[in-house]
Amino acid sequence: MHTAQLMRHVFALLFAAFSALAFAQPQKAPAAYEPSVGQEGKDVVWVPTPQALVDKMLDMAKVTPGDFVMDLGSGDGRTVITAAKRGVRAVGIEFNPDMVALSQKNAEQEGVSQRATFMKADLFETDFSKATVITMFLLPEINLKLRPKILGLKPGTRVVSNTFTMAEWQADETVNLSEAEGCTASWCTALLWIVPARVAGNYDIPQGHLVLKQEFQMLSGTLRTANGPVTVEGRVRGEDVSFKAGGKEYRGRMNGKALELR
């Protein structure tokens, strides 16, 4: 046997021996995935919402088993799982596949995997139209990008954010939790918006001709009566409409494009 052939033969035998030895060694199980606070994500870094605030956000939205909750940027799944524990069907939208897998595991451990599901998806490409409640802990600029999509949802859809606003669309309700209430982290503010119906327009009502202008949930305008025009100020909460004009208070509801006063 030539020297080169002999060397190749020796190397082959050594490689086979080392391979057999390696496979004979006990293999270490892969470490379980553990997210770290502040880790980078597609749109935001991950910071968990304190459990006390999760509970408050769902309370403010008045979730019931008849609701469908969508959590945008669901992280470790705690908001979705908490909603599911209340008997609510909920889905988390999360771009990080490791977070999705962790959330699914957490839901299984809590016994709510039938009601709590998770999707690896992009927030900006996800259909929210079936949601009756949306929860989120995103940066203000992300909220602002999502705002037109949210405003296009069915009137009455409840939207709750941890800490961050939607610019000039003012929250309908804001709650700050204290340390005594179980919120010891920096992120202890919950903001609630109710998607308003589109009310702006002209209406003939028994009191006269009503012209309404709308900026998010706030209303302004004029009521032209037999005694002259009076200024209108009011607001919309879902499909419910209330306004004051000429010292009187009016309440009604949008039925499609029709304003029905009570």
ABEGO torsion letter per residue (X at the ends): XBAAAAAAAAAAAAAAAAAAAAAABBBBBBBBBBBBBGBBBAABBBBBBBAAAAAAAAAAAGBBAABBBBBBGAEAGAAAAAAAAAGBBBBBBBABAAAAAAAAAAAAAAGAAAABBBBBBBAAABBAAABABBBBBBBAAAAAAAAAAAAABBBGBBBBBBGBBAEABBBABBBBBBAAAGBABABABBBBBBBBBBABEBBBBAAEBBBBBBBEABBBEBBBBAAEBBBBBBBBBEABBBBBBGGBBBBBBBBEABBBBX
